[in-house]
Amino acid sequence: MAGWSDADLPRFVWHDRTMTVAVDLDSVLDEQHAGVVAMLPPDLLDLSDIPAARARLEGLLAMLPAPPPPENVTVSEASAPSLDGAPDVRLKIYTPDGLEPGAPAIYWIHGGGMVLMSADSDDLLCATRAANHGCVVVSVDYRLAPETPAPGLVDDCFAGLTWLAEHADELGVSADRIMIGGASAGGGLAAGTALRARDEGGPALVGQLLVFPMLDHRNDTASSEAIQDLRVWNRSANQAAWAAYLGDEEPSAYSSPALADDLGGLPPAYINVGTFDMFLDEDIAYAMELNRAGVACELHVYPGAFHGSNGFLPDHPTSVRWRDDEDAFIARTLHSAAT
């Protein structure tokens, strides 16, 4: 390409920072996705008052219909010793009936922008995955910011992961068949915890399932500027969440994984995100950096999806494909770990 300059290369408007404008979700989403957004409170994810945002979100989630959890899954709880002298870390454990000896495990980290929700938010998801994949799912109820700033959240996640590996026998799983995963903030915490496990000789993980992960505190991508609608996860919410999470701490690769200089030696990864998610650019960039570092990373970008839309519209064709793709990765990863 001698004689070419960057200005000659084709470029999508979405990635041209000089042309970034806020996306009007009501006009770009299909009828079903737009209908969901239209029903959301206009200030749902206004994080200028975090306690009020927690109350709004909890109220909304309580109103949503939810199918009953699988009957063949037992839910129990345990506690992992904290790493910083704080109270023990609460863990929820989902165990399917008829678990085979040495079964695999999924270590799950819930979302919520580091400041919202709890492990209880993902009860149905965790129980369903335990039943469908013949595995134990352990979900960590990490402390939230701003009450607990960095590195407390990753401390809790790493403590829970260590507990899982140390108690694998009594849980009926193999310590060599643990996959880590999380959604949104949970995806970012999963990525940071995987980095820490690599660096500190923690449990060997067989895979990372990073669902629209929150990976970069800098908020300097085009997609991070484009999503400003307070009804979905948006730029101002993300800035407020990162400020609450980092507090006075300098960000590290464990708290903001996009800062990692070296991604080599991590387990294979799977990243998915929608085209109308503010994390689009940082998720694509992280997937590319993983692959450049020699870590196999499967990347899925779903046209027309916004942050969390697969949960609001589980029967939409895009959401069905999203779920099937995730389940296929889980099955491949957990199965290959046994061979």
Stockholm file with secondary structure:
# STOCKHOLM 1.0

chainA/1-339         MAGWSDADLPRFVWHDRTMTVAVDLDSVLDEQHAGVVAMLPPDLLDLSDIPAARARLEGLLAMLPAPPPPENVTVSEASAPSLDGAPDVRLKIYTPDGLEPGAPAIYWIHGGGMVLMSADSDDLLCATRAANHGCVVVSVDYRLAPETPAPGLVDDCFAGLTWLAEHADELGVSADRIMIGGASAGGGLAAGTALRARDEGGPALVGQLLVFPMLDHRNDTASSEAIQDLRVWNRSANQAAWAAYLGDEEPSAYSSPALADDLGGLPPAYINVGTFDMFLDEDIAYAMELNRAGVACELHVYPGAFHGSNGFLPDHPTSVRWRDDEDAFIARTLHSAAT
#=GR chainA/1-339 SS CTTCCGGGSCCCGGGCGGGCCCCCHHHHSCHHHHHHHHHSCTTTTCTTSHHHHHHHHHHHHHHSCCCCCCTTEEEEEEEECCSSSSSCEEEEEEEETTCCTTEEEEEEECCSTTTSCCGGGGHHHHHHHHHHHTCEEEEEECCCTTTSCTTHHHHHHHHHHHHHHHTHHHHTEEEEEEEEEEETHHHHHHHHHHHHHHHTTCCCEEEEEEESCCCCTTCCSHHHHHCCCTTSSCHHHHHHHHHHHHTTSCCCTTTSGGGCSCCTTCCCEEEEEEEECTTHHHHHHHHHHHHHTTCCEEEEEEEEEETTHHHHCTTSHHHHHHHHHHHHHHHHHHHHTTC
#=GC SS_cons         CTTCCGGGSCCCGGGCGGGCCCCCHHHHSCHHHHHHHHHSCTTTTCTTSHHHHHHHHHHHHHHSCCCCCCTTEEEEEEEECCSSSSSCEEEEEEEETTCCTTEEEEEEECCSTTTSCCGGGGHHHHHHHHHHHTCEEEEEECCCTTTSCTTHHHHHHHHHHHHHHHTHHHHTEEEEEEEEEEETHHHHHHHHHHHHHHHTTCCCEEEEEEESCCCCTTCCSHHHHHCCCTTSSCHHHHHHHHHHHHTTSCCCTTTSGGGCSCCTTCCCEEEEEEEECTTHHHHHHHHHHHHHTTCCEEEEEEEEEETTHHHHCTTSHHHHHHHHHHHHHHHHHHHHTTC
//
